[in-house]
Amino acid sequence: MAEPGLLSARLALGWLIGGEWRWHPVRFLLTAVAIAVGVALGFAVHLVNGSALATFDTAIRGVNGSAELAVRAASPLGFDEALYPRVATAPGVADASPVVRLSARANGKTFTLLGLDVIRTAAVTPSLIGLRASGPEARGDEAFDDSALFLSRDALTRLGTRVGARLSVTAGGRTVPLTVAGLIAGVGDGQPIGVLDIAAAQWRFDRLGKLDRVDLKLADRAVAEPALARLLPATAVIGGAEAESAQAETLSRAYRVNLDMLALVALLTGGFLVFSAQSLSVARRLRAFALIRTLGLPRRGIVAAVAVEGVVIGLIGASLGLLAGYGLAVLALRLFGGDLGAGYFAGGASRLAFQPVAALAFFSLGLAAAVLGSVLPARAAAKAAPAAALKNAGDLIDPRAPVPWRPALILLALGGAAAFLPAVAGLPLFGFASMALLLAGGVAGVPWLARRLLTGWAKRPTRSVPTLLAVRHIHGAPGEAATALCGIVASTALMIAMATMVGSFRGAVDEWLGQLLSADLYLRTEGGSGFDLAAQARLRAVPGVASLAFSRQLPLTLAPDRPPVMLVTRRVNEDPGSLLPLIEETAVPPGATPIWVSEPAQRLYGWEPGEAIALPIAGGRRFIVAGVWRDYARQAGAVAIRDSDYIRLTGDTTRDEAAATLTPGADGAAVGRALVAALPPDRRAATQVAAPATLRRFALQLFDRSFAVTYILEGVAILVGLAGVAATVSAQTMARTREFGMLRHLGVAKRQITAMLATEGALLGLIGGLAGVLLGGVLGQVLIHVINPQSFNFTMETRIPVGTVLGVVVALIAAGAGTAVLAGRRATATDAVLAVREDW
């Protein structure tokens, strides 16, 4: 049976905890909301990206059918069909199905067109076989008809057609009338696919002698893979649905991890706010805890009680966060798509799928943040001697003692060292560790910063009593100030860091676009339409066109599980810097074929100027890297080659883009309409004409869309910071009622106390703003020079968002002063005698 004193202590503790919740429900609700925000953002981002990857994987498997493995072309140019019999008879291969794959367009919509051998397909990928139409119109030989087209249900809906209808299909630069002969029943929803006989696809769409894929049914995979690797030319690679899914996963992984980490930083900020609020709560109840300890409750009882408060806060916050995160994920899918606006899964409609493991992980993180934020101040309070604590309810740090600075310095040093470590598996894990250490070190250094900033002011004589009291209070109690500021500093630093990174990135992209878009008009054709030689001649003859520079972009697969590198054909003559924003260049030996690689390609593959590299075109020919150019459009890398060299090596004269320079005085809009009118009627709908200003505006809109979630995180950081100012300053002010009563006894007027509180609040906002801005500036450098290059392979210069910095500091000062004044009016409303009577 428990001793009476211990039992009384436990009852008193329960009463004290319950009373705190009853008297300060808003404070506890705000701390729970802070946890909920971090959990919601992290869970929503994880749900959306996970759903997008699952949807993309389903789409890839739909296009690939049920093939166990595939030999794929390394570029859209395909590979020689003479490779097919060698692959089909390779050791370990049971059967093989040749495939022609084209990007096609009909009725203004795009879809994937596959040319298949129906007999081989039946044995290897039966899900891709089209079912003929039933009824009197069915003949039974539609699968071998060169005009019969089979469509998936999604393609049928997208193209707005029906079985039996005639359809003009454009692919490979040609337009062919086809008849919709039936459905592809084995392809799931959300996959616009069409199937045609392979001989008809090769003949009618200019693909004679070429294949894009050979689907395989294996007898022994362990034997087949090495055997195929030995016989494949440089223009083909081994892969399948898994490899294509891995490409998409690799391309979007850095973006997804960055958003997850930023959301976790928001959760960390919520944990700081819990720590701040619980520290103030514990400080207010310090004497009560000491009294309970004199009744027999051990130290661990105090810690356990406050930890229970943290558990309740965490349970409420994490539960609300999961619900809000699911709702945010649904909204994000509708507004931004499965890639959250980044463009990795363009054209796909993702379906949200609940992920219980992720839900449990984020729930646990939210709970852990709340518990840690409560236990740490409770442990500090439990160490105080009961006799001393009964006489002291103020700051736990002796105002005469020097403020410790070594822990902050050690954390900052470790964070700085971590920033110089390389990426792990292509992810900037040490970069994020650096941010966490720097954030912790910055928060730990707030007491020292507050003492240093106010030392001179505190010693300087002043006639203003409110100012003197305010300055000396914060100077003498830096630990109390740090408790109030830790959440503010964390949220402000996060917001400034993200604003600096996004502003620098956007400014760099805007400047790069200004260098790149030097022509008067730009043309682009999509969906299988291209500018052949005849179309190029017609476009050059349009009145008002001084010159036209045609180009083409082709994805080159260098590794089956890595995103393709884009090959860009450009009219690069004697001065490549006039068309490419070069950052490095070198001389090329006579007779060598030069190429220019983008900065991301250099970082990904280690290509340096002067190095000889092989590309999967022209039989794997080797090229010399003549320079490196800045490119913010292609994260996976790009390679530029002279147009004349490309034609000489591949014989391909089709182009999909053109840059037009107009004659002086020509009307750009009129010339643009004339250019489209000069094309064949079936290609006009697929051709877009835009001025540089339009392309620049569109590119920046895409940038803003891709960073929409980051902007949301910035807004959340601002709101969390302002809420932290309001909660902590208000709580500290309300806890000093007896101090205000004593000041009234000494003759200080209410208006002077109000002015003192306004000055204190403004100083807290100013110190928190300065600390947050300084720390955010350092974190921004880690984002710009470590995390961004290791994630996206882009580099840029820092651009300080001066307006944002000033606005945040002013807002924090105003919030601190305003909150302190409002809370001070309530705290000073009590009669001075009543305020201090418990000390008599």
C-alpha positions in Angstrom: 0.0 0.0 0.0 1.3 3.4 -1.0 2.5 5.8 1.8 0.0 8.6 2.6 2.5 11.3 1.6 3.3 9.6 -1.8 -0.4 9.1 -2.4 -1.1 12.8 -1.7 1.7 13.8 -4.0 0.3 11.7 -6.8 -3.2 13.1 -6.3 -1.8 16.6 -6.2 0.2 16.0 -9.4 -2.9 14.7 -11.2 -4.8 17.8 -10.0 -2.0 20.0 -11.2 -1.7 18.5 -14.6 -5.5 18.5 -15.2 -5.7 22.1 -14.0 -3.0 23.2 -16.4 -4.9 21.7 -19.3 -8.2 23.3 -18.1 -6.6 26.8 -17.7 -4.5 26.8 -20.9 -6.4 24.7 -23.5 -5.3 27.0 -26.4 -1.6 26.5 -25.7 -1.9 22.8 -25.7 -4.1 22.9 -28.9 -1.5 25.0 -30.7 1.3 22.6 -29.8 -0.9 19.7 -31.1 -1.5 21.7 -34.3 2.2 22.2 -34.7 2.8 18.5 -34.6 -0.2 17.9 -36.9 1.1 20.3 -39.5 4.4 18.4 -39.8 2.8 15.0 -39.9 0.2 16.1 -42.4 2.7 17.6 -44.9 5.0 14.6 -44.7 2.2 12.0 -45.0 0.6 13.9 -47.9 3.8 14.2 -49.9 4.6 10.5 -49.3 1.0 9.4 -50.3 1.0 11.4 -53.5 4.4 10.3 -54.7 3.8 6.7 -53.8 0.5 6.7 -55.6 2.1 8.3 -58.7 4.9 5.7 -58.8 2.4 2.9 -58.5 0.2 4.3 -61.3 3.3 4.8 -63.5 4.4 1.3 -62.9 1.0 0.0 -63.9 1.0 2.0 -67.1 4.5 0.7 -68.0 3.5 -2.9 -67.4 0.4 -2.3 -69.6 2.5 -1.1 -72.5 5.0 -3.9 -72.0 2.4 -6.6 -71.5 3.5 -9.6 -69.5 7.0 -10.0 -71.0 9.5 -11.4 -68.6 12.3 -9.4 -70.2 12.8 -7.2 -73.2 15.5 -6.0 -75.6 14.9 -2.3 -76.0 16.3 0.3 -78.4 18.6 2.8 -76.8 17.0 5.6 -78.8 13.8 6.3 -80.8 15.8 5.6 -83.9 15.4 1.9 -83.1 17.7 -1.0 -84.0 18.2 -3.2 -87.1 15.5 -5.9 -87.3 18.2 -8.4 -88.2 18.9 -8.5 -84.5 15.5 -10.2 -83.9 16.4 -13.8 -85.0 19.6 -13.7 -83.0 17.8 -12.7 -79.9 15.0 -15.2 -80.5 17.5 -18.1 -80.7 19.8 -16.9 -77.9 20.4 -19.5 -75.0 17.7 -19.3 -72.3 15.1 -17.6 -74.5 11.9 -19.6 -75.1 10.1 -17.2 -77.4 10.4 -13.6 -78.7 7.9 -11.1 -80.0 9.2 -8.1 -82.1 7.6 -4.7 -81.4 7.5 -1.3 -83.1 6.6 1.5 -80.7 5.5 4.9 -81.9 4.2 8.1 -80.4 1.0 8.7 -82.3 -1.7 11.3 -82.5 -5.3 11.2 -83.6 -8.3 13.7 -83.1 -5.9 16.1 -81.4 -4.9 13.5 -78.7 -1.7 11.5 -78.2 -1.5 7.7 -77.5 1.1 4.9 -77.8 0.9 2.9 -81.0 2.4 -0.6 -80.9 3.2 -2.7 -84.0 3.0 -6.4 -83.1 3.2 -9.8 -84.7 0.0 -11.3 -83.4 1.3 -14.9 -83.5 4.4 -14.2 -81.5 2.4 -11.8 -79.2 0.0 -14.6 -78.3 2.9 -16.6 -76.9 4.8 -13.8 -75.1 2.5 -10.9 -74.2 -1.1 -12.1 -74.7 -2.5 -9.1 -72.8 -1.7 -6.9 -75.8 -3.7 -8.9 -78.3 -6.7 -7.0 -79.7 -10.1 -8.6 -79.8 -12.0 -8.2 -83.0 -15.5 -6.7 -83.1 -18.4 -9.0 -82.9 -21.4 -8.9 -85.2 -22.0 -9.1 -89.0 -19.2 -6.6 -89.7 -16.5 -8.9 -88.2 -14.4 -10.8 -90.8 -12.0 -12.8 -88.6 -8.8 -11.6 -90.2 -8.7 -8.1 -88.8 -5.5 -8.8 -86.8 -3.6 -9.2 -90.1 -5.3 -6.3 -91.9 -2.9 -3.4 -92.5 -5.6 -0.8 -91.8 -7.0 -2.5 -88.6 -6.4 -0.7 -85.3 -7.2 -2.1 -81.9 -7.5 0.4 -79.0 -7.6 0.1 -75.3 -10.7 1.4 -73.5 -8.8 4.5 -72.3 -7.6 5.2 -75.8 -11.1 4.8 -77.2 -12.4 7.3 -74.7 -9.5 9.8 -75.1 -9.7 9.8 -78.9 -13.5 10.1 -78.8 -14.0 7.3 -81.3 -15.8 3.9 -81.4 -15.3 0.4 -82.8 -15.8 0.5 -86.6 -15.0 4.1 -87.0 -12.3 5.5 -89.4 -9.4 7.3 -87.7 -6.5 9.4 -89.2 -3.4 8.5 -87.2 -0.2 10.5 -87.4 3.1 8.9 -86.4 6.7 8.9 -87.7 5.9 12.0 -89.7 3.1 10.3 -91.7 -0.7 10.3 -91.5 -2.5 7.0 -92.3 -6.3 6.3 -92.2 -7.1 3.3 -90.0 -10.2 1.5 -88.9 -10.9 0.8 -85.2 -11.4 -3.0 -85.4 -11.8 -3.9 -81.8 -10.6 -3.5 -78.2 -7.4 -4.5 -76.3 -9.2 -6.1 -73.3 -6.0 -7.0 -71.4 -4.9 -3.4 -70.9 -6.1 -1.7 -67.7 -7.6 1.7 -67.2 -5.6 4.9 -67.7 -3.5 3.4 -70.5 -4.1 4.9 -74.0 -2.6 2.2 -76.2 -3.3 1.2 -79.8 -2.1 -2.0 -81.6 -1.5 -2.5 -85.3 0.1 -5.4 -87.3 3.8 -4.9 -87.2 4.4 -5.2 -90.9 1.7 -2.4 -91.5 3.3 -0.3 -88.8 6.8 -0.6 -90.4 5.5 0.0 -93.9 3.0 2.8 -93.4 4.9 4.8 -90.7 8.4 4.7 -92.3 9.9 2.1 -89.9 11.0 -0.4 -92.5 13.9 -2.6 -91.2 13.7 -1.1 -87.7 12.4 -2.5 -84.3 12.0 -0.7 -81.0 11.6 -3.7 -78.7 11.7 -7.4 -78.6 9.6 -8.9 -75.8 11.0 -12.2 -74.4 9.6 -15.3 -72.8 12.4 -17.0 -71.0 13.4 -20.6 -70.3 16.2 -19.7 -68.0 16.8 -16.1 -67.0 20.2 -16.8 -65.5 21.4 -18.1 -68.9 19.6 -15.6 -71.1 20.8 -12.3 -69.6 24.5 -12.9 -70.0 24.0 -14.4 -73.5 21.9 -11.5 -74.6 24.4 -9.0 -73.2 27.2 -10.5 -75.4 25.3 -10.3 -78.7 23.5 -6.9 -78.3 24.9 -3.9 -80.2 25.4 -0.4 -78.7 22.0 0.7 -80.0 20.1 -1.8 -77.8 19.9 -2.5 -74.0 18.3 -5.3 -71.9 15.4 -4.2 -69.8 11.7 -4.5 -69.1 8.9 -3.1 -67.0 11.1 -3.1 -63.9 13.9 -1.2 -65.6 11.5 1.5 -67.0 9.9 1.9 -63.6 13.3 2.2 -62.0 14.1 5.0 -64.5 11.1 7.0 -63.4 11.7 6.2 -59.7 15.3 7.4 -60.1 14.4 10.5 -61.9 11.8 11.6 -59.3 13.5 10.2 -56.2 15.5 13.2 -55.4 12.4 15.5 -55.7 10.4 13.2 -53.5 13.1 12.8 -50.8 13.6 16.6 -50.7 9.9 17.2 -50.1 9.8 14.4 -47.5 12.9 15.9 -45.7 11.4 19.4 -45.8 8.2 18.1 -44.3 10.2 16.4 -41.6 12.0 19.7 -40.9 8.5 21.2 -40.5 7.8 18.4 -38.0 11.0 19.2 -36.2 9.9 22.8 -36.0 6.7 21.6 -34.4 8.8 19.7 -31.9 10.7 22.9 -31.0 7.3 24.6 -30.4 6.3 21.8 -28.1 9.6 22.2 -26.3 9.0 25.9 -26.0 5.5 25.6 -24.7 6.2 22.8 -22.3 9.3 24.6 -21.0 7.2 27.6 -20.1 4.5 25.4 -18.6 7.1 23.6 -16.5 8.8 26.9 -15.4 5.4 28.2 -14.2 4.8 25.1 -12.2 8.3 24.7 -10.9 7.4 25.6 -7.3 4.3 23.4 -7.4 6.5 20.5 -8.6 8.9 21.2 -5.8 6.1 21.1 -3.3 4.9 17.7 -4.6 8.4 16.4 -4.4 8.6 17.4 -0.7 5.5 15.2 -0.3 7.4 12.2 -1.5 7.1 12.0 -5.3 10.5 11.0 -6.9 12.1 13.0 -9.7 11.1 10.4 -12.3 7.4 11.0 -11.3 7.6 14.6 -12.5 9.3 13.6 -15.7 6.7 10.8 -16.3 3.8 13.2 -15.7 5.1 15.8 -18.2 5.9 13.0 -20.6 2.2 11.9 -20.4 1.3 15.4 -21.4 3.6 15.1 -24.4 2.0 11.7 -25.3 -1.5 13.3 -25.3 -0.2 16.2 -27.4 1.4 13.8 -29.8 -1.6 11.4 -30.0 -3.9 14.3 -30.8 -1.5 16.0 -33.2 -0.4 12.9 -35.1 -4.0 11.7 -35.5 -5.1 15.1 -36.8 -2.0 15.1 -39.0 -2.8 11.8 -40.6 -6.4 12.8 -41.4 -5.3 16.2 -42.7 -2.5 14.6 -44.7 -4.9 12.2 -46.5 -7.1 15.2 -47.3 -4.2 17.2 -48.5 -3.0 14.3 -50.7 -6.5 14.1 -52.3 -6.4 17.8 -53.0 -2.8 17.8 -54.2 -3.6 15.0 -56.8 -6.4 17.1 -58.2 -4.5 20.4 -58.3 -0.9 19.3 -59.1 -1.1 15.7 -60.2 0.9 12.7 -59.0 4.3 14.5 -59.4 3.1 17.6 -57.4 3.7 19.7 -60.5 7.3 18.6 -61.2 6.5 17.0 -64.5 7.9 13.6 -63.9 4.7 11.7 -64.6 3.0 14.1 -67.0 -0.1 12.7 -68.7 -0.9 10.1 -66.1 -3.9 10.2 -63.7 -2.8 8.9 -60.3 -5.1 7.2 -57.9 -4.6 7.7 -54.2 -3.7 4.5 -52.3 -3.6 4.5 -48.5 -0.2 3.3 -47.1 -0.5 1.9 -43.6 3.2 1.5 -43.1 3.8 5.2 -44.0 0.9 6.2 -41.8 2.4 4.4 -38.8 5.9 5.8 -39.5 4.7 9.5 -39.6 2.4 8.9 -36.6 5.3 7.6 -34.6 7.5 10.5 -35.7 4.9 13.0 -34.6 4.4 11.2 -31.3 8.2 11.1 -30.7 8.6 14.8 -31.5 5.9 15.7 -28.9 7.3 13.4 -26.2 10.9 14.6 -26.6 9.7 18.2 -26.6 8.0 17.6 -23.2 10.6 15.3 -21.5 13.6 17.5 -22.0 12.3 20.5 -20.0 10.8 18.1 -17.4 14.2 16.5 -16.8 15.8 20.0 -16.3 13.0 20.9 -13.8 13.3 17.6 -11.9 17.0 18.3 -11.2 16.3 21.5 -9.3 16.5 21.2 -5.5 13.0 21.4 -4.0 14.1 24.0 -1.3 15.6 26.3 -4.0 12.7 25.8 -6.4 10.1 26.8 -3.8 11.8 30.2 -3.6 12.4 30.6 -7.4 10.0 30.5 -10.3 12.1 32.4 -12.7 14.9 31.6 -15.2 16.9 28.5 -14.3 20.1 30.2 -15.4 21.9 32.4 -12.9 22.1 35.9 -14.6 25.6 36.3 -13.3 26.8 33.1 -14.8 28.3 33.0 -18.3 26.0 31.5 -20.9 27.3 28.2 -22.3 28.3 28.4 -25.9 30.4 25.3 -26.5 27.4 22.9 -27.2 26.1 25.3 -29.9 29.6 25.6 -31.4 30.1 21.8 -31.5 26.7 21.3 -33.2 27.4 24.0 -35.8 30.9 22.6 -36.5 29.5 19.1 -37.0 26.8 20.5 -39.3 29.4 22.4 -41.3 31.5 19.3 -41.6 28.6 17.2 -42.7 27.9 19.6 -45.6 31.2 18.7 -47.2 30.4 15.0 -47.4 29.3 13.4 -50.7 25.9 12.1 -51.6 24.9 8.6 -50.6 23.3 6.5 -53.4 22.6 9.8 -55.2 20.8 11.3 -52.3 22.1 14.3 -50.2 21.6 12.5 -46.8 24.6 14.2 -45.2 23.2 17.5 -46.5 20.0 17.0 -44.6 22.0 15.8 -41.6 24.0 19.1 -41.9 20.7 21.1 -41.9 19.5 19.3 -38.8 22.7 19.8 -36.9 22.9 23.5 -37.9 19.3 24.0 -36.9 20.0 22.4 -33.5 23.2 24.4 -33.0 21.5 27.6 -34.0 18.7 27.1 -31.5 21.2 26.1 -28.8 23.2 29.3 -29.4 20.2 31.7 -28.9 20.9 32.3 -25.2 24.5 33.4 -26.0 23.3 35.5 -28.9 20.7 37.2 -26.7 23.2 37.9 -24.0 25.8 39.3 -26.5 23.3 41.5 -28.3 22.0 43.1 -25.1 25.2 43.3 -23.0 26.1 46.8 -24.0 22.6 48.1 -23.9 22.0 46.6 -20.4 25.0 48.4 -19.0 24.2 51.7 -20.7 22.3 54.2 -18.5 18.9 55.2 -19.8 16.1 57.5 -18.5 13.4 55.2 -19.9 12.3 52.9 -17.0 10.3 50.5 -19.3 13.3 50.1 -21.7 15.7 49.5 -18.9 13.5 46.9 -17.3 12.9 45.1 -20.6 16.5 45.0 -21.6 17.8 43.9 -18.3 15.1 41.2 -18.0 16.0 39.5 -21.3 19.7 40.1 -20.6 19.5 38.5 -17.2 17.3 35.6 -18.2 18.6 34.4 -21.6 17.5 30.9 -21.0 13.9 32.1 -20.6 14.3 34.1 -23.9 15.8 31.1 -25.6 12.8 29.0 -24.5 10.5 31.5 -26.0 12.5 31.8 -29.2 13.5 28.2 -30.1 10.3 27.6 -32.1 10.5 31.0 -33.7 14.1 30.7 -34.7 13.6 27.2 -36.1 10.5 28.2 -38.2 12.1 31.5 -39.4 15.3 29.7 -40.4 13.4 27.1 -42.3 11.4 29.7 -44.2 14.4 32.0 -45.0 16.4 29.0 -46.2 13.6 27.8 -48.5 12.9 31.3 -49.8 16.6 31.8 -50.5 16.9 28.5 -52.4 13.8 28.9 -54.4 14.5 32.6 -55.2 18.1 31.7 -56.3 16.9 28.8 -58.4 14.1 30.9 -60.0 16.5 33.8 -60.7 19.0 31.4 -62.3 16.4 29.8 -64.5 15.1 33.2 -65.6 18.6 34.4 -66.5 19.3 31.2 -68.3 16.1 31.5 -70.4 17.1 35.0 -71.4 20.4 33.6 -72.7 18.8 30.6 -74.5 15.7 32.2 -76.1 17.4 34.4 -78.7 15.2 33.8 -81.7 12.0 35.7 -82.6 9.7 32.7 -82.9 9.8 29.0 -81.9 8.0 26.1 -83.4 7.5 22.6 -81.9 5.6 19.6 -83.2 4.4 16.7 -81.0 2.6 13.4 -81.2 4.6 11.6 -83.9 4.5 14.6 -86.3 7.8 16.0 -87.5 9.3 18.4 -90.0 10.7 16.4 -92.9 12.8 17.9 -95.6 9.8 19.0 -97.6 8.1 20.7 -94.6 11.4 22.4 -93.7 11.7 23.8 -97.2 8.1 25.1 -97.1 8.7 26.7 -93.7 11.9 28.5 -94.9 9.9 29.9 -97.9 7.3 31.7 -95.6 7.5 35.5 -96.2 9.0 37.3 -93.2 11.3 34.5 -92.2 15.0 35.5 -92.4 16.4 32.1 -91.2 15.2 28.9 -89.6 17.4 26.7 -87.3 15.9 23.2 -87.0 16.7 20.9 -84.1 15.7 17.6 -82.7 15.7 15.9 -79.2 16.1 12.2 -78.8 16.3 10.3 -75.5 19.4 8.0 -75.3 19.3 5.1 -72.8 22.8 4.7 -71.4 21.8 2.3 -68.7 18.5 0.3 -68.4 17.7 1.5 -64.9 18.8 5.2 -65.3 16.8 8.0 -66.9 17.7 8.6 -70.6 20.1 11.4 -71.5 18.6 13.8 -74.1 20.5 14.1 -77.4 19.9 17.6 -78.8 20.8 18.3 -82.5 21.7 22.0 -82.9 23.3 24.1 -85.6 26.4 24.6 -83.6 29.0 26.2 -85.9 32.3 28.0 -85.2 30.9 29.7 -82.1 29.0 27.2 -79.9 28.7 29.7 -77.2 26.2 31.7 -79.4 23.7 28.9 -79.0 24.7 27.1 -75.8 25.4 28.8 -72.5 28.9 27.3 -72.1 30.6 27.2 -68.7 33.6 25.1 -69.8 35.1 24.4 -73.2 38.2 22.9 -74.8 39.8 22.4 -78.3 38.9 19.2 -80.2 41.5 17.3 -82.2 41.2 17.4 -86.0 38.9 14.7 -87.4 37.1 14.1 -84.1 33.4 14.5 -83.7 32.7 17.1 -81.0 29.7 17.0 -78.6 28.8 19.4 -75.7 27.4 17.9 -72.5 25.2 19.7 -70.0 26.2 20.3 -66.5 23.8 17.6 -65.1 25.3 15.1 -67.5 28.8 16.0 -66.4 27.9 15.6 -62.7 26.1 12.3 -63.3 28.5 10.6 -65.6 31.8 12.4 -64.8 32.3 13.5 -68.4 35.1 16.2 -68.6 36.1 18.4 -71.5 38.5 16.6 -73.8 37.3 13.1 -72.8 36.2 10.5 -75.4 32.8 8.9 -74.7 30.5 6.5 -76.5 26.9 7.2 -77.3 24.3 4.6 -78.5 24.0 6.1 -82.0 25.9 5.3 -85.2 26.9 1.9 -83.8 28.2 3.2 -80.5 30.6 5.7 -82.1 32.9 7.6 -79.7 32.8 11.4 -79.4 35.0 14.1 -77.9 33.5 16.3 -75.1 34.2 19.9 -76.5 32.5 21.7 -73.6 30.0 21.8 -70.8 26.9 24.0 -71.0 24.4 25.1 -68.4 21.0 23.5 -68.6 18.1 23.7 -66.1 15.5 21.9 -68.3 16.9 18.3 -68.2 17.7 16.9 -64.8 18.9 13.6 -66.2 21.4 15.3 -68.5 21.7 16.3 -72.2 24.2 16.1 -75.0 24.3 18.6 -77.9 25.7 17.6 -81.3 26.1 19.5 -84.5 23.2 19.1 -86.9 25.6 18.2 -89.8 27.4 15.5 -87.8 24.1 14.0 -86.7 22.8 13.7 -90.3 26.1 12.3 -91.4 26.1 9.6 -88.7 22.4 8.6 -88.7 20.9 9.8 -91.9 17.9 11.1 -89.9 16.7 14.5 -91.4 13.4 14.8 -89.5 13.3 17.6 -87.0 10.7 18.4 -84.3 11.7 22.0 -83.3 12.6 25.2 -85.1 13.9 28.6 -84.1 12.9 31.4 -86.5 14.6 34.7 -87.0 12.4 37.2 -88.7 13.1 39.9 -91.2 13.2 43.5 -89.8 9.7 44.9 -89.5 7.9 41.5 -89.9 4.7 40.9 -87.8 5.5 38.0 -85.5 1.9 36.9 -85.0 1.2 37.0 -88.8 4.4 35.1 -89.6 3.5 32.5 -86.9 0.1 31.9 -88.5 1.7 31.6 -91.9 4.3 29.1 -90.7 1.5 26.8 -89.4 -0.5 27.3 -92.6 2.5 26.2 -94.7 2.4 22.7 -93.1 0.2 19.9 -94.3 -3.3 20.0 -92.8 -2.8 16.8 -90.8 0.2 18.3 -89.0 -1.1 21.8 -88.2 -2.9 20.8 -85.0 0.2 19.2 -83.6 2.4 22.2 -84.2 2.8 25.0 -81.7 4.2 28.5 -82.3 5.3 30.7 -79.5 7.3 33.9 -78.9 10.3 33.9 -76.5 8.3 35.9 -73.9 5.5 33.4 -74.0 8.0 30.5 -73.6 9.7 32.3 -70.8 6.5 32.9 -68.9 5.4 29.3 -69.5 8.7 28.0 -68.2 8.5 30.1 -65.1 4.9 29.0 -64.5 6.1 25.4 -64.7 8.9 26.3 -62.2 6.4 27.8 -59.8 4.1 24.8 -60.2 6.9 22.4 -59.5 7.8 24.3 -56.3 4.2 24.9 -55.2 4.6 22.5 -52.3 7.7 24.3 -51.3 5.8 27.6 -51.3 3.2 25.9 -49.1 5.9 24.8 -46.7 7.2 28.4 -46.6 3.7 29.7 -45.7 3.3 27.1 -43.0 6.7 28.0 -41.6 5.6 31.7 -41.4 2.3 30.8 -39.7 4.0 28.4 -37.3 6.6 31.1 -36.4 4.0 33.8 -35.8 1.9 31.4 -33.8 5.0 30.5 -31.8 5.6 34.1 -31.0 2.0 34.6 -29.9 1.9 31.5 -27.7 5.3 31.8 -26.0 5.2 35.6 -25.4 1.7 35.4 -24.1 2.5 32.5 -21.8 5.6 34.2 -20.4 3.7 37.4 -19.8 0.8 35.7 -18.0 3.3 33.8 -15.7 4.7 37.1 -14.4 1.6 38.5 -12.7 3.4 38.7 -9.2 6.3 40.5 -10.8 4.0 43.1 -12.2 2.3 43.5 -8.9 5.6 44.1 -7.2 6.5 46.7 -9.8 3.2 48.4 -9.1 4.0 48.5 -5.4 7.3 50.2 -6.3 5.5 52.9 -8.2 5.7 51.7 -11.8 2.5 52.7 -13.6 0.5 50.3 -15.7 1.3 52.2 -18.9 5.0 51.8 -18.1 4.6 48.0 -17.6 2.7 47.9 -20.9 5.6 49.8 -22.6 8.1 47.4 -20.9 6.2 44.4 -22.2 5.9 45.9 -25.7 9.7 46.5 -25.7 10.4 42.9 -24.4 8.1 41.4 -27.1 9.7 43.6 -29.8 13.2 42.6 -28.6 12.3 38.9 -28.6 10.9 39.2 -32.1 14.0 41.1 -33.2 16.4 38.6 -31.6 14.4 35.7 -32.9 14.2 37.3 -36.4 18.0 38.0 -36.5 18.9 34.5 -35.3 16.4 33.0 -37.7 17.7 35.0 -40.7 21.3 34.3 -39.9 20.7 30.6 -39.4 18.4 30.5 -42.4 21.1 32.1 -44.5 23.5 29.3 -43.6 20.8 26.6 -44.2 20.1 28.2 -47.5 23.7 27.8 -48.6 23.5 24.1 -47.7 20.3 23.9 -49.8 21.8 25.8 -52.8 25.4 24.4 -52.8 25.0 20.9 -51.4 21.5 19.5 -51.5 20.4 21.0 -54.8 23.5 19.9 -56.8 23.5 16.5 -55.2 19.7 16.1 -55.9 19.1 17.7 -59.2 22.7 18.2 -60.6 22.1 22.0 -61.1 24.3 24.7 -59.7 23.5 28.4 -59.2 24.5 31.6 -57.5 22.9 32.8 -54.2 20.3 35.5 -54.4 19.2 37.0 -51.1 15.4 37.6 -50.8 15.8 41.0 -49.1 12.1 41.9 -49.2 11.2 38.5 -47.6 13.9 38.9 -44.9 12.8 42.4 -43.9 9.1 41.4 -44.0 9.7 38.4 -41.7 11.7 40.4 -39.2 9.1 43.2 -39.1 6.3 40.7 -38.7 8.0 38.9 -35.8 8.7 42.2 -34.0 5.1 43.3 -34.5 3.8 39.9 -33.4 6.0 39.9 -30.3 5.2 43.4 -29.2 1.4 43.1 -30.0 1.0 39.8 -28.2 3.0 40.9 -25.1 0.8 44.1 -24.8 -2.4 42.1 -25.1 -1.3 39.6 -22.6 0.1 42.3 -20.3 -3.2 44.1 -20.1 -4.8 40.9 -18.7 -1.9 40.2 -16.4 -1.9 43.7 -14.9 -5.6 43.8 -14.5 -5.2 42.1 -11.0 -4.9 44.4 -8.0 -1.3 44.8 -7.0 -2.0 43.7 -3.4 -3.7 40.5 -4.6 -0.9 39.8 -7.1 1.8 39.6 -4.4 -0.2 38.5 -1.3 1.1 34.9 -1.5 4.6 36.2 -0.9 3.6 37.9 2.4 
